[in-house]
Amino acid sequence: MLCLTLTGNDYGLCREQVRQNRKNIEMVEFRADLMKVIDTDAVRQLIGDLDLPVILTCRRLKDGGAFEGSERSRIQLLSRLIPLGFSLVDIEEDVKRPELPLLAKEHGLKIIRSFHDMESVPRDLFSRIMKMSRKGDIAKAAVTPRSIADVLMLFKAEKELESIDKIIIGMGTYGIPTRILYKRTGSMLTFCSAEGSSAASGHLSADIMHDLYRSDQVSPATRIYGIIGNPVMHTSSPKIHNPAFEKVGLNAVYVPFLVDDVRSFFHLADYLDIQGFSVTVPHKQHVLPYLGKISREVKLIGSCNTVLKYNTMWKGVNTDFYGFLKPIGEELEAQRIRRAVVIGAGGAARSVVWALRNYYCRVTILNRTVEKAKSLAQETGSAYGSLEDLAALETADLIVQTTSAGMPPQEGVNPIEAYAFRGEEIVYDLVYKPRQTEIIKKASRAGCRIIYGMDMLIAQGILQFESFTGFTYPED
Ligand code: ATR
């Protein structure tokens, strides 16, 4: 179940957070440490008004909470609050005083024994969880994975600690898959926040957990897909795949994985029986040694953005290649694009240049570092130059912007500032956030036809969905 951690620091705000998220949640956590004022009557009334079980928590600073007083005053506060109608109370593993659990039991509260590690995943994690659960309490471990290998360890809790009532949480960005797929860690619940507030690092909102990831519906039969990258949380791909799974009635979920080391991710992929995943920067080349089969365009480009389970091996394809072509397919087929200029000579440019060369376009690659343009040009049979070589631009039917100029932190940068658009050329910018880059604004003013990075992102995502599932992407 999803448990909403209340972050409103007064009683009215807490009520409002529950009201707004009511349809998505089955439990609430009241964080006494976040409240401006503790008024026992107001707490009793709030808990009484909520038609959900409520966990009582008062988190210390060292565990990521906000309670600044002495340990004695914290225990006193918890003792005062326990009788007010809560269903569960969170008591940290190192609280040795027996009166608190006794009082909780007297008032019919279940106990969550918790420990927090804000730095790492302790190597003795499983034995600590077993110890915490010995008295019949629910064991909760909120730890901080620092690598994808740490994340694998958290998922192993499902089988290693099968018979134990537990809540396992990986905090921070590495831990996000352990929140979305909390059932696959063997956890009985996971925490989320109200939109616009985050109670802990990596907390997702109740809406996102429920509507986008359908976390509560994950079962052993759910097929897992995802995206690997570093960074990865900026990606829009979960919004392309998850609603489509639901639409075609597939029991599947698509999860973002922050990945430091591709080899460790393949271990996790085997462990969770992941069926396929998207690959983004910087891993498009890193995955190649692990693939048993690659498609023609992956071989050509040397870069793979889609990995599929293919019998017992992994197969790599590149939907960037076809996704890029989709919005200009008609023009290419009709040979209305004969000359193209590609700005940039990095990974994204490689796919673009090969895709255009595949249609026998004459390509000129312009790059800040001319050596890189030269090398890609020699490999692909193209011409090359610097960003100041405006002559090639003046005769181009298509200009493709593939550099990171225009996206944060380089917002507002136009890599071909000196060029005045004629209005006849098609301008295609691979940057999709923001939608209106400097180059697009200038080209629009000149009357050019514009193709947005989002068009390519969606086209490659649709192709990816179809290779993952075999279903046609639902049109609406
Ligand atoms: P990607 O895989 O997204 O293409 P990349 O391989 O790091 O990323 O390539 C980034 C591209 O953006 C390069 O062509 C880079 O130019 P250099 O080769 O000279 O580094 C280009 N780039 C990044 N910032 C730029 C800027 N402000 N102006 C011009 N080109 C820029």
Residues whose N, C-alpha, C, O or C-beta is under 5 A from the ligand:
A	BS01	ATR	G344 A345 G346 G347 A348 A349 N367 R368 T369 K372 T402 T403 S404 A405 V413 P415
